[in-house]
Amino acid sequence: MSDNTKRITKATFLVVMATILSKLFGFFREVVLGAFYGTSYKLDSLIAAQLLPGVFFASILASFSTTFIPIYNEIVVKEGRQRANRFVNKALFLIVASAFFIAIIGFIFSPFIVDIIFKGFDLPKKQLTSQLMRITFFYIIFLGANYIFQGFLQSNENFVIPVLVGLPFNAIIILSAFLKDLFDIYAVAIAFVLGYLSMVIFQIPFAKKKGFKWELDFNINDEYLQKMFKLVLPVFIGSSVISLNSFVDRYLASYLQEGSISALNYADKLNGLVYGIFSASISAVIYPYLSRFFSSNQQEEFKKYLILSINSLILIMIPITFGVFILSNEIVQVVYERGAFNKKSTYLTSGALMFFSLGYLGYAVRDILSRTFYSIQDTLTPMKNGIFAVAVNIILNVILVKFLQHRGLALGTSIVAYVSVFLLLRSLIKRVGKIGLKSSLIVLLKAIFASVCMLIAIILAKKFVYITTPHLFLTRTINLAIQIFCGVISYSVVIYLLKVNEVKWLFENSKLVLSKFRDLVAK
């Protein structure tokens, strides 16, 4: 196994672990906020106050991070790290200064923004929302800096710290909830600003260890800065059309039976947890490597590690798809079914989850391919394909919703994920030539066969193994865990016996992950 392969595999394992930890802590944050504020108008106001800075401007700033990585790697390859460090400082100055200016504008016009967007709010709720928005607007200053440092660290092969920034952030939000009696919901709003500041502070020592140095350089007349700004808009539009697709789904669901929108939302949250951990982790690790290989004209290495990432996703997503599809009802029962979330809610949500799960591999590979185009500094192709895919999705939704109700909307989303993959693959092959998809097809067939064996094991476990306890939740959890365990073991054994190379890499490196975790963070 090559050194690059070892580094990528180890880093991916570490990022997966860190992502799971971060997401669990984030879930705990939501539980705490729910315990203190429930579904009160105060929490509604806070969520509404974050809508503009948190959705619109955060998407723009995230787009800067996406375009930062390939340009930074290009500078390192062509002009060295000293020149790249000047680029980092210029990007930081420009983005932070721009975000500060926007925050001031937002602070001044928050009452007008709230009045326009949230017409349905009564006067007290509008006043509270505008006051909270005036606070939350300032976190975009630190959010912009956070994205730049994340891009810098990922480009320098520290992938864990950018994921772990969620830990201090969530800790500050959780602590703020306990100040409810003193500062009420305002404490949480301020905590969001301090939380994003903590993300920046948390990353600075690690960035310095990777060679970052502060330099005051206000000259923004830089060819690389100009290139970054040219690449940002297509990335932003491309990510926005996915949000538009989600909006269309919810709009069509509003004409269906009560609970359809909520069912789609609940199922979508589970989607992010199920496939997002692995997809985001693999793409975060592979992205800087791809941009570096492309910048240094290492075409074979570029194609090799692209296929490695696609094959890894196939091995992970295919069994997850089979497992979620057959266990969707049990998963929703364990995660959601309590209180007002009754059997009808479970039926609606599990139905959406089943059809969403069919697209897991498509979602994940689409993300990797989009990042691949970004790594070669082509942001227009993913944008164009994304717009076309959304148009196809809307047509499919209108057709499928008549036959499958809200499940048709989920199915349409899954189908379009594969349409996007096809379009992106076709464009990529035109751009860089053949990439070796034959090996991916072989891995796919082996993964499907192993997943069928896994499916049989799960069905047998459901039929012959059932443990009861005095508590319904505990009973459901134990039996679901047993079924998942049987599925994982059967899939792992079969896929290992089929001698898939990527599996060998996973097994070889999984033993080293825990021992290397501390060393990688220290670097």
N, C-alpha and C positions, 0 to 999 in steps of 0.2 A: 504494500500500500504506500502511495506517495505521501510526502510530508504535507502537501496541500490537502489531500483527502483526509488525513488524520486530523489536521487542524479544523477543517470544516465539520467533520463528524462530531468531534469533541465539543466544538463550540455550539453546534446545534443542540446536542443533549443538554448542555448547560443552560442555553437560552430557553429550552422547553421547561426545564425545572424552574428557572427564574420566573418565567411567564405564568406558570401554574401558581407559584407562590404569590405573585403580584395580583393575579386575578382573584384568588381566594381572599386576599386582604381587601381588595376592592369590593368584593361581595359583602364582606363583613362590614365595611363602611356603610353600604346601603342598608344593611340590617340595623345598624346603630341609628342612622338618620331616621329610618322608619319607626324605630322604637320611641324616639324623642318627638318626632313631628308627624308621624302617620301619613295620612293623605290630606293634611290641613292646607288651608289657603296660603299659609306662610311658605310651605315647601313648594307649592305650586308657583308662588311668586319668585322663589329662588331659581327654580328650573327655567321659568320664563325669562328671568333676568340674564341667564347664561346663554339663551338661545342665539342671539346675534354674535356676541364675542366668542362663544364656545363652539358654534357650528360653522358660521361663515368665515370668520377671521382665522379660526383654528385650522380650517381646511386650507386656507391660503398659506399659512405659515408651515403646515405639514408639507405642502407642495415644495416649498423652499428646501426643506430637508431632503426630499426625494431627489431634487436636481443638484443639490450640493455635493452629494457623494461622488457621482461620476466626474464632475468637474474638478473636485479636490484631487481625485486619483490621477486625472489627466495632468494636473500641474505637477504632482509628485514625480510622475514618470518623465515629463518633458523638462521641467525646470528645477526640480528638487524640493526638499521639505521646507527650506527657508522661505522660498517664494510661496509655497502652499500655506505657510503660517500667516504670511501677510494677507493672503486671500481670506483666511478664516477671520482675522481681525476686522477686515473691511466688511465682510458679510455680517459679522456680529454688530458692528457699529450701525450699518445701514438698516438692518432689520429691527434692531432695538429702537433706534431713533424714529423709524417709520411707525412702529407699534406704539411708541409713546405719543406721537402726534395723533394717531387714530384714537388712542385712549382718552386724550384730552377732548377731542371732538365728541366722542361717545359720552363722556361725562357731562358735557354741556347740553347735548341734545337727547339725553336719555328719556326725559319726560315726553318729548315729541315722538320718539321712536315707540315707546310703550303705547302711547295714545293711538298710533297708527296701526301697529301690529296686533295689539290685544284689545280690540274694541269691545269684546264681550266682558271684560273685567269691570267691576264696579269701581267707584272713585277711590275708596280706601285701598283696594287691591292694586289699582294702577299706581297709586302713590308709593306703596311699599315696593312694587316691582321696579319702578324707576329709581328709587333710592338704592336698591340692591344692585341694579344694573350699573349705576355710577361707581360702585365698588368693584364689581366683577370685571368691568371693562379693563381695569389696570393689569389683570393677570396676563393679558396678551403680550405685554412687554417681556415678561419672564418666559412665557411659552415660546416666543420666537427664539430667544437665546437658548432655551432648552433643546429645541430641534437642531440648532446648529451644533451644539456640543454632542448630541446623540449621533449626528452624521459624522462628526470628527472621530469619535470613539469607535464607531462601527468601521470606518475606513481604516482605522489603525488596529483592527482585530480585537477590540474589547467590546464584546456583544452583550455581556451580562449586565454591566452597570446601566446602560440605557433602558433596560427592562426593569431593574430594581429601583429606578427613581420613583416608581409608584409607591414604594414602602414609606418613605418619609412624607410624601404627599398625603397618602391615606391616613397616616398616623395623626397628622395635624388636623385633618377634617374630623376624625373621630374625637380627638380631644376637644375640638370646638363645640361639639354637640353637648358636652358636659357643662358648657358655660351658658346654657340656655337661660337659666334663671337670671344671669347677670346681663347678658347682651342679646338674648333671644336669637333670631335667625341671622342677625347682622354678624354674629360671631362666625357663622359658617361661611358667609360671603367673604369676610376678611380672610378666613382660613384658606379659601381657594387661592387668593392672591399670594399668601405666604407659602402655601403648598407648592405653587409653581416656582416661587423663588427658591424653595428648598431643593427642587429638582436641579436647578442651575448650580447651586452651592455644592450639592452632593457630587456632581460630575467634575467640577473644576480640578480637584486634586488628581483624579485619574487622567484627566486631559493633560495636565502638566507632566505626569509620568510618561505620557506618550509623545511629549515634545512640544506641547502647546506653550506659547509665550505671549504675554500681553504686549501689544505694540499699538501706540496711538497713531493711527493713519486715517485721516479724514478725506483722503483723496479717493473718491468713488469712481473716478474715470479709469476704470479697469476693464480690460477686454473680457476677463473671466466673469466678473460681476454682470456685465452686460449679457453674456451668454446665459448665465443662470436665470436672469430675469426673462429672457426670451423663452426659455424652456418651461418656466413656471406656469404660464397661463394654460397651455394644453393639459398639463397634469391636473390643474385645478378643475378645468372643465370636465376632464375624463372622470375624476372622482365625484364630481357633482351630478353627473348623469346617473350614477348608481343611486344617489340619494333621491333623484327624480323618480327612478323606477320604484323605489320603496314608497314614495308618496302616491304614485298611481295605484299600487297594490292596495294601499289603505283607502284610497278614494273609492275604488271599485268594491272593496269589502264593506264600505258604509251602506251599500244598497242590499247587503245580504242580512241573514238573521242576526239578532243581537248576540254579541260576543265574538263575531268573526274578526273584527279588528284586533281585539285583545288577544285572541288565539294566535293570530299571525305575529303579534309583537312578542308574546311569550315564547313561541317556537323559534323566532328569529334570535332571541337572546340565547337560547340553548344552542343554536347554530354557531354563534360567535364563540361560545365556550368550547364546543365540541371540536370544530374544525379550525377555528381561529388560532388556537394555541400552536398547533403544528405548522399550519400554513405561514403564520406570521413569523414564527421562529426560523423556519428554513429560509424564507425569503429575506429576512433581516441579515442572516449570516451569508447567504450566497451572493446577495446584491453587490457589496463592495468588491468581492472577488471577481465577479463578472466584469465590473467596470474597470478594474485594474488589468485584467487579462485583455480586454478590448483595447484599452489605451496603450498597452505595450505590444500590440499586434500578436498576441498569443492565441490565435484562432482555434487551434485544436484544444487547448486548455479551456477556452471559453465554452466550446461545444460540449466537452467532456463533463464539465461541472454543471452545466445546464441540464444535461440528460440525467446526471446523478441526482439532482434535486427533484426532477420530474419523477424519476423512478422511485425515489424515497417517498414522495407524496402518494404515488400509486399504492405502495406497500402499506401505507398508513391509512389512507382514506377509503380504500375499497372495503376492508373489514369493518371500519367504522360505519360506513354506509349500510352494509348488511346488518350490523348489530343494532344500529339505531332504528332501522326500518322495522325489524321484528320486535324490538323492545321499546318502541316509542311510547306505548301506553304505560308500561311499567316505569319508564324514566320520568314521564310527566307526573305520574302518581307520587313518586318519591320526592320530586323537586317541588311541585306546586300544590298538590291536592290537600288542602286544609282550609278551614274557615269557609269563606265565601267561594273559594275555588272548589266547586263540586264535581260530580261525575260528568255532568254535561260539559263543563269547562275542560275536563280532561279529554273527553271525546273530541271536542273541537280542536284543542291544541295538539293532541297526539296525531290527529289527521293531517294537520299542517306540517308537523315535524316529519312525518313519514315522507311526504313529497318533497320537502326541503332537503331531506337527507340524500335523495337521489342525485343532487347536484354537488355534493361535497367535493368530489374529485375535480369537477369543473371549476368550482369557486377557487380551489387551491392552486390549480395549474394556471388558471387565468391570472391570478395574482403574481405568480412567478414569471409568466411571460410578459406581463406589463412591466415588471421590474427589469426584465431583460432588455426591453426596448429603452427604458430609462437609462440603463447602464451604458448603452451605446449612444446616448444623448439624442434619442428619437422619441419625443413626447407626442408628436402629432399622430402617429399610427395608433397607439392605444386610445387616444381621444376619438379618432374617426370610427374605429371599430366599436368603441363603447357607445357612441351615439347611434350607430346602426343597430347594435344589439338591443338597446333600449326600445327602439322603434319596433323591432321584431317582438320583444317581450310584451309591449302594449297590445299588439295584434293578438298574440297567443292568449294573453290574459282575458281579453274580451271574448274569445272563443271558448276557452277552457272553463271560465267561471260559470258558464251556462250549464255545463255538464257536471262539474265537480265542486261548485260553490267556492269557498275560500281555499279548498285544497287545490283547485285549478290554478289559483294565483301562485301557490307554492310550486306547483309543477311547472308552470310557465317560467318562473325564475330559474329552476333547475335546468330546464331545456336550454334556455338562453345562455347559461354559463358554458355549456358545451359548444354552442354556436360561437361564442366569444373565443374559446380556445381554438376552434377551427380557423377562424379569421386571423387570429394572432399568429398561429403556426404558419399559415400560408404566407403571411406578410414577412415573417421572420426568415423562412426558407428563401424567399425572393431576395432578402437582404444579405444573408450570410451563407447561403447554400445549404446543402443537406446537413442535418444535425444528428442523424443516427437514431431515428425513431423506431427502427426495427427492434432494438433492444427493449424499448419501452413497451412495445406491443407484447413481447414475450413475457415481460414482468407482469403486465396487465392480466394476461391469460392465467399465469400461475397464481396471481393474487386472487382472481375470481374463483379458481378451483379451491384454493385454501379457504376462502371465505364461505364457499358452499359447505365444505366440511365443518367449518365453524358454526354455520347455521344449523346443521344437523345436531351438533353437540348442544347448542343452546336449546333447541326444541326438546331434546331428550332430557335436559336438565329441568326444563319447565314442566315436563310430564311426570318425571319420576322423583324429583327432589323438591320438597316444600316444607319449610321449617316454620312453625308457628310460635309466637310469643304473646304475652298479654297485651302488647302495644301494636296497633296496626301499622304505624309508621316503621317501627323496628322490624316487623315481619316483612314488610315490603322491601325495606332496604337490604336486609340479609339475603333474601331470595334473589333480588336483582344482582347483588354482589356475586352470589354463587353462579348465576347464569353468565355474567360477564367474565368471571374467572374461567369457567369452562370454555367459553368462546375464545378467550385470549390464549389459553394453553393449547387448544386444538389448532388454532390458526398458526401459532408460533412453531409448533412441531411440524406441521405440514409444510409451511413455507420454508423452514430450515432444511427439510428433507429434499425439497425441490431445488436446492443449491442455487439460490439467487445471490449474486455477488454482493448486492447492497445489504442484504441481511447479514452476511458474514461481517461486513464492516460495522454494522450496528452492534452485533454481539461482541466483537472484539473490543470496541471502544466503550461500551456501556459499563464494563467493569472498572474503567479508569476514570469515569466521570466524577464520582464523589471525591476521589483523592486529588483530582486536578482542579476542583472547583475553587479552592482557596488560593492556589497558585495563579490561576487565570485572573481572579479579582485583584490580586496583589500587583499584577503587571499593569 
